[in-house]
Amino acid sequence: MSVLHFGLTPKMKPVSPRRSTVAAALDVGTDKIVCLIARLKPQSPQEVLRRRSHGVEVFGFGHVAARGMKSGAISDLAAAEAVVRQAVHIAEKSAGVELESVVVSLSAGRIGSERFNSTVDLSSAVTDSDIGRVLAATSRHSARDGRAVLHSMPMSFAIDGAKGIRDPRAMLGRRLGVDMHMVTADVSAARNLMLTVERSHVDVEAMVAAPYVAALSVLADDEADLGAAVIDMGAGTTTMAVFSGGRFVHADGFGLGGYHVTMDLARGLNARIADAERIKTFYGTVIAGGSDERDMITVPPIGDDEREPPQFVSRASLMRIIRPRVEEILEMVRDRLAASPLAAEPRARIVLTGGASQLVGLPDLAARILGRNVRIGRPLGVSGLRDAARGPAFAVAAGLLVYPQAAHLEHFEPRRTRQLMTGTGGYISRVGQWLRESF
């Protein structure tokens, strides 16, 4: 089987707005694996986050360096499985619970958006059954060879060609149509990530696009309403999610990120990769005027020969290595956004997340290249995070805990009972069978 769509893509049951629950997040990135466990507690709407029905209180935290990953995808199954197990174990131990399932992020697989329209005949006023028929028709049309559907979101409905209807129930007409936003990724990337998690003895509750949950984590409601793009600059990938009118309307991504800056430094300085990463983290900048030629940094020798002296480079020299790659990434972002719905929102802002967004001077450089207001995004409305996890590098992990509150916006196959998720012949067993048959 080469197409992964509604029957096989993990979709979670929406959380009840009146009940507390426990949620677990697993962010499998190129340079780090993060597992968070949190209580979702019902709360009244907050001024900045009016759409959130629950507060998020983290009480379990696992964070380890990634292995077996390349550009967000699994490159070594055994190595990736080992670190996923470790991150989950650390989170379980700190929380005092044992996890059965997690919400997992995906940043690899050429994430992208597609729009589909379908119509069905009506015999009377629009019913839930009619809405189900038109959504199912769109689902069938959307299946493409080699692509997995991560998200399926009705944007608006139409009755007899009159568009822009949010809820068509009980309305009269002859034809019901829907405009559906689909976010897809390469099926191999989704399949191997799912396999890695399942081999770690944890079920995949849902698999979601990393830039979407980063946006759920860092965007204020007004920003989503007025128009914004969240650019998640990870180690191996840069992905983006565009919001307009409060809705997630576009996704895109490509395989360049902070790791490529590190490799440029390692080559340019003739340094070990680990030393280049440390130098980038502590001294990296993209500000041309703020780098003094006299401000020198020690670069340890690449070999083990103790007689080989260290070299000294200026921060200005670092900037001259770092900046071209960052400019290349931002120019690719600019070109992708120019072909997205954000192009029609001239005043929409940009929010940067991900570990690579922490380079000194990046917001100013991004504002100049992208021609928009830019800010750094940090998780909003999430308590209990450790100090080190409150920054943009953990936006995706935190957003995975917000996602259950947004799951109701998506179209997915209904599940009448929880047993369908874990019981014999149920959802997870079907996914497991599909995985076994696919290898």
C-alpha positions, 0 to 999 in steps of 0.5 A: 500500500502506497497511500496513507490517508484517513483510514490510516493516518493517526487522528486523535479523539478531541478532548472534552472542553469540560474534562481534565485529561493527561496528554503526552507529546513526542517531538522527534527532531534532527538534533533533539528528542523531547517528550513532555507529559501534561495535565490539560485542565478546563479553563475559561477563555483567556484574553490572548488565547480565547480559543483554548479550552484547557490550560496546559501544566507540564509535569513530565519532561524528557530531553535527549540528543537525537541519533539516527536522524537526518533532516527530520527523517529516520536514517538509522532505525535502531539508533532512533528507537533507542533515543526515543525510548530514552526520552520517553523513559525519562519523562515517565520517570519524572512524571511517575506515570507509564505512557500508552500513547503520544502525539508525534510531530513530523517535520520531514517528508516535504510537508505541503498543502493542497486544496480540494473541492467536492460537492454532493446533491441535497434532497432537503435541508443540510444534515450531519449526514450530508456534511459527512458525505461531502467530506468523505467525497473530498477524502477520496479525491485527495488520496495521492500515491506516496503521500500521507495526509496529516491534516484535513480541515474544512475551510468553508462550505458552499450551497448552490455555489454561494461560498464562505458558509461556516456551518451549513446545517439546516440550510436549504439548497440543491448542492452542498460543497466544501473547500478542504485544506489538506496537509500532506507529507511523503508516506515513507517519512510518516511510516518510518517515524510511526514505526520507530515510535511503535517499536518503542512500545508507545502508540501513536495517538496522532501524527501532526505537522511540526509547523502547525503545532509550533503555531498553536504554541506561539501565536496569539489569537489576534495574530492568527486572525489578522494573518501570520506565518510561523517559521520553525527553523529546526536543525535539519528542516525549515517548515512554515505554517500560514494562518489567516482569519484564525485558520491554518491555511497553508504549510510548506517546508524544505531540508535546510536548517541550523545543522547546515550552519554548523557544518559550514562553521566546521568546514570554515574553521576546520573544527570538530562538529561538536565544537562548531555547534558550541561556537555557533550557540554561544557566539553565532551572530548575523549582525554585520556591524556588531562583530568586532575583528578584535573580539577573538574566540578560541577554536580547539584543534580538530585532531588529538595531537596535544602539540597542535595549538588552538586557532583564534578567530574573530566574531566577525569571521564567524558572522561571515561564515554564518550569514550567507547560509542564513540568508539562503534559508530566509530567501527560500522562506521568502520565495515559498511565502510569496506562493502562499496565501500570505502574499495576499496579507501584506501586513501579516507578521512572521513569527520565528521558532526552532533552535536555529531562530536563536542566532543573534540578530536573526529577527532584524535580518529576517525582517529585511529579507522577508519585508515584514514585522518579525518576532521570536515565538515562545510557548504561550499558556504552558506552565511547568516547563523548565527554564531551558524549555521556555524558548523557541526551540521547544515551541513544537513540543509545547504545541503538541500539548495544545493540539488536542484542543484543536483536533475537533477542527479536523475531519477524521473517521469517527471512533465510537469508543476508546476500544477502537484505538487499542482493541483487537482489530481496532485502529492501532492494530490496523496500522500495525498490520499495514506497517508490517505489510509495507516492509 
